[in-house]
């Protein structure tokens, strides 16, 4: 039984015939290959493109890259691009493409860590965090639709730039309570067209700019700026609309708490989908909503849970049933707050099961009241602020 924090790695074919430098585990933490054993060609064939896990302390000896640092850096780049638009400077199209590529690479390397980190650490402004998290959820949807790599990068790019030039407006809205005044409402309705125009002017692909222009359209025609309905809204825009609303639902806003999972609703994915999206579900693509929820599972990365031993823990990774291609309830979590309410210096692995700890409830509503924590360590990474 492993009791360390694991990180995903890929075994290069070039390592066939070498000695394993550490223990390797599958996605559910079961030991596949012991340290010192031979990495055989047969093992490589069995694994295919499956991602392995190893002790986080050993991961850098096998695979370079820090996806969480890439996300933190992406937030700074996003603000720089937005400032260029607002100040009338030249919009750097190449930097925009590079940003989308960087986020795609980070997500591909460790999707669970990326999603969980953006749900907990919240680096940067509110608008930056929401935009990057929405882009990560868009990547999940695109992958489920068998998008090519280029199509995924363009979808991620569209998610990152759908509020280009209006990030400050979205930050303002995040702290606003009550009905929006006319001036804010007018600026809000104009921002999809403005962002799409910026992208077209610098030669971004049509599917990218079209998705941005339509990302506030609703299937029932109640959206803006065009009041489009159903099939007249492109698939990518329907994806952006869904992940934008979904991300807003998960995040704390002034005067409106997040709509987190509930144990009673979480027993059925259909009921849970209706609980999370509520009345918004009538204007969204239901098939996409169900697809996203099925990919994230009942306990998505970053979910804060209360345990039967009194500790507060976080679900760091999804558990997979490879045979059924389904997401399972977590077989382990990482405790960060002990039963006495004291922060754990290092996260503690807790097995979930009949003879171990049990998850009593979701506790994400407690998260804003928690003391600061070094969240990247939950996934075995370190992130520099500057």
N, C-alpha and C positions, 0 to 999 in steps of 0.2 A: 504494500500500500504506500503510495507516494504521499509525502507530507511537506512538499516544497512548492513554491510558486513556479509555474511552468510557463514557457514561452514557445510559440510556434516556430518551427524551422523547416526547411526543405533539404532533403539529402540529395546533393548533386550526383549525377551518374559517375562523375569523376572520382567519387569516394568508394566505388565498388572495389572490393578487395582490400580496403583499409580496415583498421581496427576502430570500432566505435569509441569515440573520445569520452562518451558519457552514456547514461541510461537514456533510452528513447521511449516515449509513451504515445498511445493513440489519443484521439480527441477527448476520450472519456477518462484519461488518466491511467489506463491499463498498460502495464509494462510490455513493450514489444521487443526490445533489444537491450541487453545488458552492456554496460561499459566493458570494453575489452573483447567483445565478441566480434566476429567477422561480418562486415557489411557485404552481403552476398548479392549477386545479380538476381537471384530468385526473390529476395526481399524487395529489391527495387521494383520488380515486376508486380509484386503483390500490392505495393504501396501506390503505384501509378503517380497521380498528381496529388495524392492525399498529403495533408500537412501533418508533420509530426510535432510532438512537444518534447522539450527537454528542460532541465533545471535552468531557470533564468540566468543564474550566475555563469552557466556554461554556454549560453546561446550565442554570445558574441564570438566564440571560437569557431562557430559553424556558419553563422549568417550575420552579416553586417546590416545596419539600418535601425533607426529608432522612429517608428511610426508616430509616437506621441509627440516627440520633438518636432516632427514634420507638421503635425496639426497645429502646434503652438506657433510655429513659424508661418504657417499658412494664414493664421489670423492676422498677423502683422502685415503680410503682403496684401491681404484683402482690404485692410484699412488704407494702405498706401494707394491702391488702385482706386478706391472710392474717393479719397481725397483729391486725386488727380482729376477725376470727373467733376467734382464740386468746385474746384478752383480753376477749371478751364485749361488745365495742363493737358499735354498729349497723353492719351490713354494707351498704355503699353499692351498691345494685343499679344505679343509674344510672352510677356510676363503672365498674362491671363491664361494662356494655354499651358504654360509651365506649371502654374498653380494647380490647374485641373489634373495634370499628369501626376504631380506630387501627391495630391490627395488620393488619387486612384491607387498609386503605388503603396501609400501608407495603409489604406483600407485592405488592399490585397494581401499585404504582409501579415496584418493582425486585425481583422475586422472587429472582433470582440473587444479588444483593448481600445480601439479607436472609438467605438460607440460608447463603451462604458466610461472612458476618460472624459468625453465631451458631455456626458450626462452628470458628471460629478465635479470635475476640476473647474469647468467654466472659465478657461483662459480668455482674456480679452473682454470686449463689451458684450452686452446682451445680444445685439444684432449679429455680431460675429459668431458667437456660440450657436445661436439658432441656425444661422446659414450653414455652418460647417456640419452640424448634426443632421440637418435636412439633406445635405449632399451625401452624407454617409448612408442615410436611409434610402436615398435615390439609387445609390450604388447597389444596395441589396435588392431593390425592385428590378433594376436593369439586369442584374445577374440572374434573377429568377426568370426573366423573359429571354434569357440566352442572348443578350446583347453581345456584340463583338467588343474587343478591347477599345477600339476607336469610338464605338457607339457609347460605351460606358464613360469614357473620358468626356465626350461631348455632353452627356446627361449630367455628369458631375459638374462640368463647367457651367452649364445652364443654371444648376442649383446655386452655385457659388455667386453667380452674377445676376440673379433674378431681382436683387434689390440694389444693384449698382447705382451709385449716385444718391441713394436715399437711406443709407445705413443710419445716419444721424436721426432721420425721421422715425425709423423703426425703433431706435433706442428711446426716443421721446415717447412713442406709443407704449413701450413696455412699462413705463412708469406712470402712464396716464390713467386716471380713474374717471368713471362716468362717461357720458356721451362725447364723442369727438366733435370739436368745433368745426364749422364749415371749412375753414382754411386747411386744417389737417386732413379732413375727409377728401377735399379736392386734390391735395398733393398725393394722398395715398392712391387715389384712383388713376392718377397720371403716371405713377412710377413704372408700371409695366411697359408702357409705350416708350417712355424716356430711356429705360434700360435697353430695350430692344433696338432703339435707334442708335444708341452708342455702339452696340455690338455690330450692327450692320455697317456702320460707317467705317469700322476698322477691319471688315472682311471676315467676321466670324461665320461659321457654317450656318446655312439657313435653318436647319433643324434646331440649332442652339438658340438663335435669336427668336425663332417662332415659339419655342417652348417658353422662353422668358416673357414674350409678349402675351401669351395665353395663360400664364400660371395662376391667374386669379379668376379664370372662367370656371363656371359650374355647369354640371351636366343638365341641370334644370333651367338654364338660361338666366339665372339670377346673378351671375358674376360680371366682371368688367375686365377690360374696357369695351369689349365687343358684344357682350350678352350672348355669346355662342352657346350652342346646345350639343350634347352628345357627340356624335361622330365628327362634327365640325371642329372639335377640340383635338389636337394631336395627342398621341399616346404619351409623349414626353411631358407635355404640359399637364396632362391628367396625373401623371406621376408626381410632378412638382407640387401641384395643388394638394395632393394627398399628404406628402411628406411635410409640407409647410404647416398644414393644420395639425398633423400628428405631433410634430416637434413642439408647436405652441402648446399643445395639450399637456406635454410632459414637463414643460418648464414653468417655474414660478413667475407669476406676473403680479404687479401691484394691484391689489384689490381683487385678485382672482387666483386662487390656488391651483396647482396642477391637478389634472385628472389622472391619478395614478391607478394602477391595477388594484383590484380588491379580491381577496381570497375567494369569496363566494362566487363572484363573476368569473374568476380564473379557472373554474372547473370545466368550462366549455369555451372553446375559441370563438364560436359565433356570438355567444352572450357577451364575452369580453370585448369583442369588436364593437358591438352596439354600445357597451358601457363607455368605452374610450372615446368614440367619435360622436355618440349621442345624436342630436338633431342634425349635425353636419353630414351624417352618413347619407342623407337623402340627396345631397348635391354632389357627392363624390362617386368615383368609380368603385362600386362595391367589390368587384372581383380583385381590384388592386389592393383594397383595404384588407381583404381576407388574405391575400398573398403576402403582404407585408407582415401581418400579425403571425402568420404561420412560419415565416422565416425567423422572426424574432423569438417566438415561443412565449410561454406563459410567464417566464422570468427572464426578460432581456438583460444583456450585460448592463451593469450600472444599477440594477434593482437593489434597493436597500430592504433587508428583511430582518424581522425579529426572530430569534431562535429560542427554543425551549429551555436553553441553559441561561437565558437572560441577556445574552450578548446581542449586539447589533452587527450585522454582517452585510457583505455585498456579494451579489452574484457576478463573478468576473467573466465567466465563459458559458456559452451554450453547450449543452450536452446533446450528442447526436445518436440516433438509432440508424446506423448505416444501412441495415437491411431494409427498413421501412422508409428511409430517407425522411425522418421526422425529428423534430426538436423535442427532447425529453425534459422533465423537471430536473433541476440541478442535482447532481450527485454529491457536490461539495460547494461550499461557499468560503469566503474569507472574512473572518471576524476582525473588526477594527475598534470596537468599543466593548469593553468587558461588562460583566453583570453589575459592577459598581459604578458604571458610567465613566470609567477612565479610558483614555485612548491607549490602544496597544502600540507599543513602540514599533513593532513589525506586525504585519497581518498574520493571523493564525488560521491555518487550514482546518475547516470543520467538515467532517463527513456528514451527509444527510441520509438518514435511513431509520428503519424501525428500532435498531439497537444503538443508534447514535443520536445526533441532534435532529430536531424537527423544525421546519419553518412554520411559525405560528401565524405570521401576517406580513404584509408589505409594510414598510415603514418609511417610504420616500418622503412623506410629509414632515418627518423629523430632520431631514437632511439640511434645510437652511439654518437650523438651530445648532448644528454640530460645529465644534471647534474646527479650525483649519486642519487638514490632513494631507500628507504627501501621497495623493491619490495615484500617481504613476507607479509607485512601488507595489500597488495591488496587482499590477500586470508585469512586474519585474523590470520596469524601465525607470529612467531618470530624465527629468526635463529641466533645462536651464531657462531662467526667466528672461535673460537677455541674449 
